[in-house]
Amino acid sequence: MKRILLILFFFTATSSLAQDPLHMQAYSNPIVLNPAFSGGSEGPTLYSNYRYQWPGVSAPYKTFRLSMDIPVDKMNNGFGFFFEDDRSGDILTKNAYLLSYGYSLNLGETISIRAGLKGGIRRSKLDVSKLTYGDMIDPRRGFIYETNNPNNSINTYKTYADLGAGLLLSANKFDFGFAMDHLNRPNISHSNSSSRLAVLASFHGSYTAGSERLNVSPYFIFKKHQQFQHLILGTYFNVKKVFCGLAYYSPGNSTNGAVVCAGLNLKYVRIGYSYDIMFLSFLPKPLGSHEMMLSVFLPGKKERKKLRVAHNPLYSPMAF
């Protein structure tokens, strides 16, 4: 079992784009996907996600994200904050505390181009007592030996600054965006050596067709981190107060997966659940993950003079 867990840990570190846990419902927390969404909600909005990845293993991965978007119509911009708690089994815990800013420039009657920045502090904690090394493995009996590798050269805590930016083209029925994370390439190593985090590039887009009572929104999300990449192709369906979605995703490494989601649109609250399944060639059965999403809306002005609402396949005004 430990050998399988080590393989999964390595696979997650690559296919999940290293230091960036991937939420399948990325549009449900838009300013995390792209800081240019800052100020793009209809009013002050609280977004949250919780992902429980691979509960079938002994040390599953758990990620909680919380963000707040605050549009400012008079200044044609918006502000946000973002908190993340990501636990990779019982070995590594990572937290993020970031602020975001977005500015919107109107182009014509419906189209706007938005630019966003984000920055803050990330902090990781490594439980060195749970680290394993090659000299601890017996070919037949597994991890039974004490290691000769000293842990005193490994730091338990690592704190570093992190910066990102993004652009977003948005209209009543579509959005297309580009974002870059880790622009300052922080050193994330817990030892005395240097390990610079590469820039993560993200592309996303969606289109909504239909009416307020019934509409469909196909979307895509593509992320690239050095030689690793992740693609999600999906569609959301909104029928009055009910929404659902289907998606295909590929984290690379000849691996594929499927996603289903469903939820409710209430007056000031949107709640949803998502389940995704991943097929790995080296495991006898696929691995499933759960994801919950909750958003709370505080209505703003119905008609804005400057700042427009950014299109979002989950939170577009057309869906209400």
Buried (B, 14 or more C-beta within 10 A) or exposed (E): EEEEBEEBBEBBBBBBBBBBBBBBBBBBBBBBBBBBBBBBBBBBBBBBBBBBBBEEBEBBBBBBBBBBBBBEBEEBBBBBBBBBBBBBBEBBBBBBEBBBBBBBEBEEEEBBBBBBBBBBEBEBBBEBEEBBEEEBBEEEEEEEEEBEEEEEEBBEEBEBEBBBBBBBBBBBBBBBBBBBBBBBEBEBBBEEEEEEBBBBBBBBBBBBEBEEEEBBBBBBBBBBBEEBBBBBBBBBBBBEBEBBBEBEBBBBEEBBBBBBBEBEBEEEEBEBEBBBBBEBEEBEEBBBBBBBBBBBBEEBEEEBEBBBBBBBBBBBEBBB
